[in-house]
Amino acid sequence: MRTGVRRMSSKYRRFLSRLLPDTTGRFREYSRKWLIVCVPLGLLTGLLVLALNEVVVRLLPGQAGGLQPGQGLTTDAFNASPAVAFALPFAGLLLAGIVLWRFASRPLLSGTEEVVEHYHQDEGPMGVREGAVKYLCAVLTVGLGGAAGLEGPSINAGGVVGSWMWARFRSTLGLARDDLRIILLAGASAGIAAVFKAPLTGIVFAIEVPYKDDIAKKAFLPSIISGVTSYATFVSVEGPRPLFSFAAGAGSFTALDLALSALLGLLIGLVAVWFSRAYSALRAGFASMSGHVVVRLAVGGAVVGAVALLVDLLYSGPFALGPGYELVQGALSGSYAVQFLAVILLLRMVSTAFTLGSGGVGGMFVPLVVFGSLTGSLFALLFGQSEAVFACVGLAAFMSAGYKTPLAAVTFVGDTTGSVSYLIPAMIGSAVAYVTSGSASVSDEQKLWEESPAPPPVKAASTPGQ
């Protein structure tokens, strides 16, 4: 009887090995390795992003934090005096400067930039202490009104957790030095997937962002595992409701919309080149300042505060503070007039450039989305078209051109709206903007494929001196 069972088992294994030849070979070991590393990576990153999001959202006044008016901890102070619109971001950047000066070894590099630099330069794991400092500074920068996104510190948190996971499991799983580069991108995927409740965007952005003209293919499976785990962790508390929604009746487009999407992509590509160059010059200017890092951030905070004060005096609201999710929602819903869109677009560009250019800790992903949605809505009003369609096209196009991530730009539309209605126009706008903008990028650390250094040789975990 037992002999018969063994024969059947042997036949079954041979049949399975022919049907799925990798199930008992290298692919099984490869998958096992990344499951062991990337499931806890996604879980820990999701929890860190959840905490960051909760603190920042509750700090910001009213709708600037994605809350109803009156719910933010600073709302009463903001409503009591226009001067608070200046004081909040100024204090946030000043305090962030003090913390960075006292505790950070690289105060002017953070977020996505830091992860991408580590990926290309093979600088070893990211430090936990440095990551904790940047995490706190993100709360100060964005939570007190800096015009930046939470995805930068979320990606940074994922990179730090990934670095720790690599060090923890290096000997046990025989992880090579090159595996660290993959884990950094898996951490980036986890950060994006959680903060936007957008797992597909996290996966695609992580493998696109290191290069302007290629993808990091080896990070695909680890990014899937960490991104899905992080997303599940985040939505188990926050719920799966998409970040944005459309106004009633939205959902269709015409052949004319497709042609105009290409035109909008062309225009946004040109604007993105201008913004990228201006932002790069501003960053270089702050980096070359002989003054202290605290002084740089104080200057940046003063400009950001002045913009927030001007916007509050003009429109009586915190429209220049925080990430700007409420502006994207308003653009998708067709809530704004031409003058408001034009003024806020320009002032948000100035505010974002000084928030991040001076050394504030935050992300550029959301600002690009804000710029694109406002530009698209303005375009629609000028041409008498659907604002929902062109706000979607605009946000995809600006992100595609600014970050050189055309696929992630399109998946972001589907992930964050819960709808595939406008994916085709978004694809057209994204592709045209990507081509039009050439090699321009808001990231100084992104590289063309041929510029990237060759990856280090794979070494066994036991090799002396690793």
Secondary structure, 3 states (H helix, E strand, C coil): CHHHHHHHHHHHHHHHHHHCCCCCCHHHHHHHHHHHHHHHHHHHHHHHHHHHHHHHHHHCCHHHHCCCCCCCCCHHHHHHCCHHHHHHHHHHHHHHHHHHHHHCCCCCCCHHHHHHHHHHHCCCCCCHHHHHHHHHHHHHHHHCCCCCECHHHHHHHHHHHHHHHHHHHHHHHCCCHHHHHHHHHHHHHHHHHHHCCCHHHHHHHHHHCCECCCCCHHHHHHHHHHHHHHHHHHHHHHCCCCCCCCCCCCCCCCHHHHHHHHHHHHHHHHHHHHHHHHHHHHHHHHHCCCCCHHHHHHHHHHHHHHHHHHHHHHHCCCCCCCCCHHHHHHHHHCCCCHHHHHHHHHHHHHHHHHHHHCCCCCECHHHHHHHHHHHHHHHHHHHCCCHHHHHHHHHHHHHHHHHCCHHHHHHHHHHHHCCCCCHHHHHHHHHHHHHHCCCCCCCCCCECHHHCCCCCCCCCCCCCCC
